[in-house]
Amino acid sequence: MRAALINRWLVVAALTGLTACGAGPSPSPTAARPGHVFVVNLENKSFRDVWNDQSDAKYLSQTLRPQGVLLSRYYAIGHASLPNYIAQISGQRPNAATKGDCPGYEPFDSSGTAPLGQAKGRGCVYPESVQTVAGQLSAAGKTWKGYMEDMGTPCLHPEPGAPDSNHAAQEGSQYATRHNPFVYFAAITSSPECQANDVDFSNLATDLEAVATTPNLSYISPNLCNDGHDNPCVDGREGGLVSADAWLREHVPEILASPAYKQDGMLVITFDEAEGKERADAAVPGGAAGGRIGALVLSPLARAGTTSDRLYSHYSLLASIEDTFGLPYLGYAAAPGLNRFGSDVFSR
């Protein structure tokens, strides 16, 4: 069984390297790979704000840090929020509309396709021809869910061309459409899978009870207070890293205690972008205009308590998820020279 898994991994890596959009060098592949991936995105903090002894995110930076691998040179790909979420699930670069966080639910005006599968044009809702890792997983017989805090109604988004009424926090609902990347792809919103799989965060606790009910990919977006975006929060609470850290302290133990995580899980905690205009590293394939944010990877398979200084970005996260499930690379996940998680992250 182990030999077969190793062979499959090497074959996938070799075939990928032969494609015209090959992702270039990465750490050596390992035999053991996660079977259940959890991604949690927090908001608008740079690496230096979070990963220091005086950080307000003490649970993240002091309690969780020794349990995982800190990716110290992990970068966001742009400003504002939405382009980074889009990048994580599709590999698409920012366009003029997504750079503005799409206050209106504007259909994408396409003028063709550029290299690396990039949709040419501008707009918010990508046409059905633009693929996502969600569609890839479904096609491969794998499962995915987006867990969006305070969303309430599954697959919640404005009507095409309408303004986004969930662009700012409201009393009783702090859901942000722009932190739910799945609803910006017509291939998802036009499918029954959107209603079934893009759900309120409250569903996660039940899904975690058994391996069989835990998706292969769980993509988690806290609300505008609990992700650290707002400070103060609309309900009067202190926000920023204080509220984000409190949310992690409450919910991360539920993930780490789940049967799926214990079996073969990987939890990635990162931020969408750095706050302000932080210097980008020009060596990051696909760009790093969103600044240095860092990411923490926790897994029974990971090198706990270590730090990796390899260059990573949100495109690297997508490529690493695709590697995990034997999927071809989408968009800038196929950028030459892009690093994916390998022997610097996984111990076996």
NUFI-391596 format. One record per residue (C-alpha): y, x, z; residue in three letters; residue number from 0. Coordinates in Angstrom, 2 decimals, padded with zeros to 5 digits. Layout:
# NUFI-391596
c2 / c1 / c3 / type / seq
Y / X / Z / ALA / NUM
...
END
This chain:
# NUFI-391596
c2 / c1 / c3 / type / seq
000.00 / 000.00 / 000.00 / MET / 0
002.45 / 002.77 / 001.00 / ARG / 1
001.55 / 004.79 / -002.11 / ALA / 2
002.12 / 001.75 / -004.33 / ALA / 3
005.51 / 001.14 / -002.73 / LEU / 4
006.53 / 004.76 / -003.26 / ILE / 5
005.43 / 004.62 / -006.91 / ASN / 6
007.32 / 001.39 / -007.52 / ARG / 7
010.47 / 002.81 / -006.00 / TRP / 8
010.29 / 006.01 / -008.08 / LEU / 9
009.61 / 004.06 / -011.28 / VAL / 10
012.61 / 001.77 / -010.67 / VAL / 11
014.83 / 004.77 / -009.92 / ALA / 12
013.65 / 006.59 / -013.03 / ALA / 13
014.10 / 003.63 / -015.34 / LEU / 14
017.56 / 002.96 / -013.92 / THR / 15
018.57 / 006.54 / -014.54 / GLY / 16
017.69 / 006.17 / -018.22 / LEU / 17
020.03 / 003.24 / -018.84 / THR / 18
023.38 / 003.69 / -020.52 / ALA / 19
025.10 / 002.53 / -017.33 / CYS / 20
023.04 / 004.69 / -014.96 / GLY / 21
024.47 / 005.07 / -011.47 / ALA / 22
024.17 / 008.85 / -011.32 / GLY / 23
023.01 / 010.99 / -008.40 / PRO / 24
022.15 / 009.49 / -005.03 / SER / 25
020.14 / 010.60 / -002.01 / PRO / 26
016.40 / 010.94 / -002.48 / SER / 27
014.56 / 007.59 / -002.44 / PRO / 28
012.42 / 006.78 / 000.58 / THR / 29
009.20 / 004.83 / 000.89 / ALA / 30
010.40 / 002.28 / 003.42 / ALA / 31
013.20 / -000.08 / 002.34 / ARG / 32
014.66 / -003.14 / 004.03 / PRO / 33
013.30 / -006.57 / 003.16 / GLY / 34
016.09 / -008.51 / 004.88 / HIS / 35
019.73 / -007.48 / 004.47 / VAL / 36
022.61 / -008.84 / 006.56 / PHE / 37
026.25 / -008.16 / 005.59 / VAL / 38
029.16 / -008.92 / 007.93 / VAL / 39
032.71 / -008.45 / 006.68 / ASN / 40
035.64 / -008.10 / 009.05 / LEU / 41
039.25 / -007.87 / 007.93 / GLU / 42
042.08 / -005.47 / 007.27 / ASN / 43
041.45 / -002.42 / 009.43 / LYS / 44
041.35 / 001.22 / 008.41 / SER / 45
038.76 / 003.72 / 009.60 / PHE / 46
041.15 / 005.38 / 012.05 / ARG / 47
041.95 / 002.02 / 013.69 / ASP / 48
038.31 / 001.23 / 014.48 / VAL / 49
036.31 / 004.39 / 014.99 / TRP / 50
038.05 / 006.10 / 017.89 / ASN / 51
037.78 / 006.20 / 021.68 / ASP / 52
040.84 / 003.96 / 022.14 / GLN / 53
039.67 / 001.30 / 019.67 / SER / 54
040.01 / -002.35 / 020.63 / ASP / 55
036.59 / -002.82 / 018.98 / ALA / 56
034.68 / -001.30 / 021.89 / LYS / 57
031.43 / -003.17 / 021.26 / TYR / 58
031.40 / -002.07 / 017.61 / LEU / 59
032.62 / 001.50 / 018.08 / SER / 60
030.89 / 002.34 / 021.38 / GLN / 61
027.89 / 000.03 / 021.90 / THR / 62
026.67 / -000.47 / 018.33 / LEU / 63
027.76 / 002.91 / 016.97 / ARG / 64
024.91 / 004.92 / 018.60 / PRO / 65
022.36 / 002.42 / 017.26 / GLN / 66
023.25 / 002.93 / 013.60 / GLY / 67
024.49 / 005.23 / 010.85 / VAL / 68
028.27 / 005.48 / 010.53 / LEU / 69
029.37 / 005.83 / 006.90 / LEU / 70
032.59 / 007.72 / 007.56 / SER / 71
033.73 / 007.90 / 003.92 / ARG / 72
033.13 / 004.30 / 002.89 / TYR / 73
036.07 / 002.85 / 000.90 / TYR / 74
037.39 / -000.55 / -000.10 / ALA / 75
037.99 / -000.93 / -003.83 / ILE / 76
041.37 / -002.67 / -003.81 / GLY / 77
043.92 / -004.98 / -002.23 / HIS / 78
044.06 / -007.80 / -001.21 / ALA / 79
040.93 / -009.39 / 000.32 / SER / 80
039.33 / -011.23 / -002.59 / LEU / 81
038.70 / -008.31 / -004.98 / PRO / 82
036.60 / -006.58 / -002.31 / ASN / 83
034.41 / -009.61 / -001.68 / TYR / 84
034.04 / -010.11 / -005.42 / ILE / 85
033.02 / -006.46 / -005.84 / ALA / 86
030.33 / -006.69 / -003.16 / GLN / 87
028.36 / -009.37 / -004.96 / ILE / 88
029.15 / -008.78 / -008.66 / SER / 89
030.53 / -005.30 / -009.29 / GLY / 90
033.60 / -006.76 / -011.00 / GLN / 91
036.88 / -004.86 / -010.70 / ARG / 92
040.12 / -006.57 / -009.58 / PRO / 93
042.18 / -008.48 / -012.11 / ASN / 94
045.77 / -009.69 / -011.85 / ALA / 95
044.76 / -013.00 / -010.26 / ALA / 96
042.25 / -011.71 / -007.73 / THR / 97
044.69 / -008.99 / -006.64 / LYS / 98
046.93 / -011.85 / -005.52 / GLY / 99
044.10 / -013.49 / -003.49 / ASP / 100
044.05 / -016.56 / -005.74 / CYS / 101
046.23 / -019.12 / -003.90 / PRO / 102
045.24 / -021.41 / -006.76 / GLY / 103
041.66 / -021.92 / -007.96 / TYR / 104
042.41 / -020.64 / -011.46 / GLU / 105
039.62 / -020.59 / -014.07 / PRO / 106
039.05 / -017.20 / -015.66 / PHE / 107
040.71 / -016.77 / -019.06 / ASP / 108
038.21 / -014.49 / -020.78 / SER / 109
038.93 / -012.19 / -023.69 / SER / 110
035.56 / -010.50 / -023.88 / GLY / 111
033.54 / -007.91 / -022.02 / THR / 112
034.49 / -004.30 / -021.30 / ALA / 113
032.13 / -001.39 / -020.47 / PRO / 114
030.00 / -001.73 / -017.34 / LEU / 115
029.87 / -005.47 / -017.84 / GLY / 116
033.49 / -006.02 / -016.82 / GLN / 117
034.94 / -009.42 / -017.70 / ALA / 118
038.17 / -008.91 / -019.66 / LYS / 119
041.03 / -011.27 / -018.88 / GLY / 120
042.43 / -012.77 / -015.73 / ARG / 121
041.61 / -015.59 / -013.36 / GLY / 122
039.74 / -016.48 / -010.20 / CYS / 123
036.59 / -018.37 / -011.18 / VAL / 124
034.40 / -016.20 / -013.38 / TYR / 125
032.51 / -017.85 / -016.25 / PRO / 126
028.77 / -018.50 / -016.06 / GLU / 127
028.07 / -015.37 / -018.10 / SER / 128
029.20 / -013.15 / -015.19 / VAL / 129
026.24 / -012.44 / -012.95 / GLN / 130
026.01 / -011.94 / -009.20 / THR / 131
023.43 / -010.47 / -006.86 / VAL / 132
022.74 / -014.04 / -005.71 / ALA / 133
021.59 / -015.01 / -009.19 / GLY / 134
019.60 / -011.81 / -009.49 / GLN / 135
017.77 / -012.52 / -006.23 / LEU / 136
016.94 / -016.08 / -007.25 / SER / 137
015.63 / -014.92 / -010.61 / ALA / 138
013.44 / -012.35 / -008.86 / ALA / 139
011.94 / -014.95 / -006.51 / GLY / 140
013.99 / -013.71 / -003.53 / LYS / 141
016.30 / -015.73 / -001.30 / THR / 142
019.96 / -015.55 / -000.35 / TRP / 143
022.49 / -017.46 / 001.71 / LYS / 144
026.20 / -017.22 / 002.40 / GLY / 145
027.08 / -018.17 / 005.98 / TYR / 146
030.76 / -019.14 / 006.16 / MET / 147
032.22 / -019.89 / 009.58 / GLU / 148
034.18 / -023.18 / 009.83 / ASP / 149
033.38 / -024.15 / 006.23 / MET / 150
031.68 / -027.38 / 007.32 / GLY / 151
030.87 / -028.73 / 003.86 / THR / 152
028.50 / -026.56 / 001.81 / PRO / 153
029.97 / -024.74 / -001.20 / CYS / 154
033.52 / -025.75 / -000.28 / LEU / 155
036.18 / -024.85 / -002.85 / HIS / 156
039.19 / -026.43 / -004.57 / PRO / 157
039.01 / -028.31 / -007.83 / GLU / 158
039.62 / -026.10 / -010.89 / PRO / 159
043.33 / -025.44 / -011.28 / GLY / 160
044.20 / -026.85 / -007.85 / ALA / 161
045.92 / -024.99 / -005.03 / PRO / 162
043.67 / -023.64 / -002.29 / ASP / 163
044.22 / -025.68 / 000.88 / SER / 164
042.09 / -023.21 / 002.86 / ASN / 165
044.22 / -020.17 / 002.14 / HIS / 166
045.57 / -020.06 / 005.69 / ALA / 167
044.03 / -021.01 / 009.03 / ALA / 168
044.42 / -024.56 / 010.25 / GLN / 169
043.81 / -026.10 / 013.66 / GLU / 170
040.16 / -027.08 / 013.76 / GLY / 171
039.19 / -025.07 / 010.67 / SER / 172
039.86 / -021.40 / 010.06 / GLN / 173
037.67 / -021.13 / 006.95 / TYR / 174
039.13 / -019.02 / 004.13 / ALA / 175
037.94 / -019.74 / 000.59 / THR / 176
038.85 / -016.21 / -000.48 / ARG / 177
036.33 / -014.77 / 002.02 / HIS / 178
033.53 / -016.75 / 000.35 / ASN / 179
032.94 / -014.88 / -002.92 / PRO / 180
030.09 / -017.10 / -004.11 / PHE / 181
032.46 / -019.96 / -005.00 / VAL / 182
034.33 / -017.75 / -007.49 / TYR / 183
031.43 / -017.71 / -009.93 / PHE / 184
030.66 / -020.70 / -012.13 / ALA / 185
027.06 / -019.52 / -012.39 / ALA / 186
026.75 / -020.39 / -008.68 / ILE / 187
029.05 / -023.40 / -008.29 / THR / 188
027.45 / -025.15 / -011.27 / SER / 189
024.00 / -024.75 / -009.72 / SER / 190
022.33 / -026.82 / -006.98 / PRO / 191
021.84 / -023.49 / -005.20 / GLU / 192
025.48 / -023.53 / -004.15 / CYS / 193
025.01 / -026.64 / -002.00 / GLN / 194
021.71 / -025.33 / -000.66 / ALA / 195
022.64 / -021.70 / -000.05 / ASN / 196
026.40 / -021.44 / 000.53 / ASP / 197
026.51 / -023.04 / 003.96 / VAL / 198
028.31 / -023.15 / 007.28 / ASP / 199
027.72 / -020.26 / 009.66 / PHE / 200
026.16 / -022.62 / 012.21 / SER / 201
022.99 / -022.65 / 010.09 / ASN / 202
022.27 / -018.98 / 010.73 / LEU / 203
020.83 / -019.33 / 014.25 / ALA / 204
018.10 / -021.71 / 013.05 / THR / 205
017.31 / -019.61 / 009.97 / ASP / 206
016.87 / -016.52 / 012.15 / LEU / 207
014.05 / -018.08 / 014.17 / GLU / 208
011.32 / -016.98 / 011.75 / ALA / 209
010.84 / -014.38 / 009.01 / VAL / 210
009.94 / -017.15 / 006.56 / ALA / 211
013.28 / -018.93 / 007.04 / THR / 212
015.48 / -015.82 / 007.01 / THR / 213
016.91 / -015.10 / 003.53 / PRO / 214
016.41 / -011.72 / 001.92 / ASN / 215
020.22 / -011.50 / 001.78 / LEU / 216
022.39 / -013.07 / 004.48 / SER / 217
026.10 / -012.70 / 003.68 / TYR / 218
028.24 / -013.59 / 006.69 / ILE / 219
031.98 / -014.29 / 006.83 / SER / 220
033.52 / -015.10 / 010.24 / PRO / 221
036.58 / -017.34 / 010.29 / ASN / 222
040.17 / -016.07 / 010.04 / LEU / 223
040.38 / -015.43 / 013.78 / CYS / 224
036.91 / -014.01 / 014.34 / ASN / 225
037.09 / -011.61 / 011.39 / ASP / 226
040.24 / -010.06 / 012.85 / GLY / 227
042.54 / -011.22 / 010.04 / HIS / 228
044.94 / -013.28 / 012.12 / ASP / 229
046.78 / -012.09 / 015.22 / ASN / 230
047.58 / -014.22 / 017.07 / PRO / 231
045.10 / -016.85 / 015.96 / CYS / 232
046.11 / -020.40 / 015.09 / VAL / 233
044.39 / -021.62 / 018.27 / ASP / 234
046.42 / -019.25 / 020.45 / GLY / 235
043.76 / -016.61 / 021.01 / ARG / 236
044.46 / -012.91 / 020.63 / GLU / 237
043.20 / -011.90 / 017.21 / GLY / 238
042.77 / -008.63 / 015.36 / GLY / 239
040.07 / -006.27 / 016.57 / LEU / 240
039.92 / -008.03 / 019.94 / VAL / 241
038.68 / -011.33 / 018.50 / SER / 242
036.51 / -009.62 / 015.88 / ALA / 243
034.79 / -007.48 / 018.50 / ASP / 244
034.19 / -010.50 / 020.75 / ALA / 245
032.56 / -012.31 / 017.82 / TRP / 246
030.30 / -009.34 / 017.11 / LEU / 247
029.35 / -009.10 / 020.79 / ARG / 248
028.23 / -012.74 / 020.70 / GLU / 249
026.42 / -012.87 / 017.37 / HIS / 250
025.10 / -009.41 / 016.45 / VAL / 251
022.47 / -009.49 / 019.25 / PRO / 252
021.09 / -012.70 / 017.69 / GLU / 253
020.58 / -010.86 / 014.40 / ILE / 254
019.10 / -007.76 / 016.03 / LEU / 255
016.67 / -009.87 / 018.05 / ALA / 256
015.46 / -011.87 / 015.03 / SER / 257
011.89 / -011.40 / 013.73 / PRO / 258
013.15 / -010.55 / 010.22 / ALA / 259
015.49 / -007.82 / 011.44 / TYR / 260
012.83 / -006.32 / 013.68 / LYS / 261
010.35 / -006.32 / 010.81 / GLN / 262
012.44 / -004.72 / 008.06 / ASP / 263
016.08 / -005.64 / 008.52 / GLY / 264
019.33 / -003.88 / 007.67 / MET / 265
022.71 / -005.01 / 009.03 / LEU / 266
025.88 / -003.63 / 007.42 / VAL / 267
029.17 / -004.21 / 009.26 / ILE / 268
032.29 / -003.27 / 007.35 / THR / 269
035.84 / -004.39 / 006.56 / PHE / 270
037.20 / -005.84 / 003.35 / ASP / 271
040.14 / -003.42 / 003.07 / GLU / 272
042.31 / -001.05 / 005.07 / ALA / 273
045.61 / -002.33 / 006.35 / GLU / 274
048.64 / -001.09 / 004.47 / GLY / 275
048.82 / 001.53 / 001.75 / LYS / 276
046.29 / 004.13 / 002.78 / GLU / 277
045.59 / 007.08 / 000.53 / ARG / 278
042.63 / 006.49 / -001.77 / ALA / 279
039.98 / 009.06 / -002.58 / ASP / 280
040.11 / 009.56 / -006.34 / ALA / 281
036.51 / 010.82 / -006.36 / ALA / 282
035.05 / 007.37 / -005.64 / VAL / 283
033.57 / 005.92 / -008.86 / PRO / 284
035.29 / 002.65 / -009.72 / GLY / 285
038.26 / 003.41 / -007.49 / GLY / 286
039.08 / 003.27 / -003.80 / ALA / 287
042.52 / 001.68 / -003.79 / ALA / 288
041.66 / -000.43 / -000.73 / GLY / 289
041.56 / 002.62 / 001.52 / GLY / 290
039.05 / 004.19 / 003.87 / ARG / 291
037.37 / 001.59 / 006.06 / ILE / 292
033.97 / 002.93 / 007.08 / GLY / 293
030.79 / 000.95 / 007.58 / ALA / 294
028.04 / 000.86 / 010.18 / LEU / 295
024.43 / 000.46 / 009.05 / VAL / 296
021.90 / -000.71 / 011.63 / LEU / 297
018.19 / -000.92 / 010.86 / SER / 298
014.81 / -000.10 / 012.39 / PRO / 299
014.50 / 002.15 / 009.32 / LEU / 300
017.85 / 003.94 / 009.79 / ALA / 301
018.84 / 007.29 / 011.27 / ARG / 302
020.34 / 005.87 / 014.46 / ALA / 303
023.19 / 007.78 / 016.05 / GLY / 304
024.05 / 009.77 / 012.92 / THR / 305
027.04 / 009.98 / 010.59 / THR / 306
026.97 / 010.23 / 006.80 / SER / 307
029.95 / 011.78 / 005.03 / ASP / 308
028.79 / 010.81 / 001.54 / ARG / 309
031.32 / 008.87 / -000.53 / LEU / 310
030.60 / 005.14 / -000.58 / TYR / 311
032.41 / 001.94 / -001.56 / SER / 312
031.78 / -001.78 / -001.81 / HIS / 313
030.20 / -001.05 / -005.19 / TYR / 314
027.77 / 001.27 / -003.38 / SER / 315
026.81 / -001.56 / -001.05 / LEU / 316
026.00 / -003.81 / -004.02 / LEU / 317
023.99 / -001.05 / -005.72 / ALA / 318
022.11 / -000.35 / -002.48 / SER / 319
021.19 / -004.03 / -002.10 / ILE / 320
020.02 / -004.06 / -005.72 / GLU / 321
017.97 / -000.90 / -005.11 / ASP / 322
016.39 / -002.55 / -002.08 / THR / 323
015.08 / -005.47 / -004.12 / PHE / 324
014.37 / -003.63 / -007.38 / GLY / 325
017.25 / -005.27 / -009.28 / LEU / 326
019.31 / -003.81 / -012.14 / PRO / 327
022.84 / -002.75 / -011.33 / TYR / 328
025.73 / -005.13 / -012.01 / LEU / 329
029.21 / -004.04 / -013.04 / GLY / 330
030.51 / -000.98 / -011.23 / TYR / 331
027.31 / -000.74 / -009.23 / ALA / 332
026.15 / 001.09 / -012.39 / ALA / 333
029.10 / 003.50 / -012.42 / ALA / 334
028.04 / 007.10 / -013.12 / PRO / 335
028.11 / 009.20 / -009.96 / GLY / 336
028.10 / 006.26 / -007.57 / LEU / 337
026.18 / 006.94 / -004.35 / ASN / 338
023.68 / 004.46 / -002.97 / ARG / 339
022.08 / 004.41 / 000.47 / PHE / 340
019.22 / 006.88 / 000.62 / GLY / 341
017.87 / 009.64 / 002.84 / SER / 342
021.22 / 009.98 / 004.64 / ASP / 343
020.81 / 006.41 / 005.89 / VAL / 344
017.07 / 005.76 / 006.07 / PHE / 345
014.77 / 007.86 / 008.24 / SER / 346
011.48 / 006.78 / 006.64 / ARG / 347
END
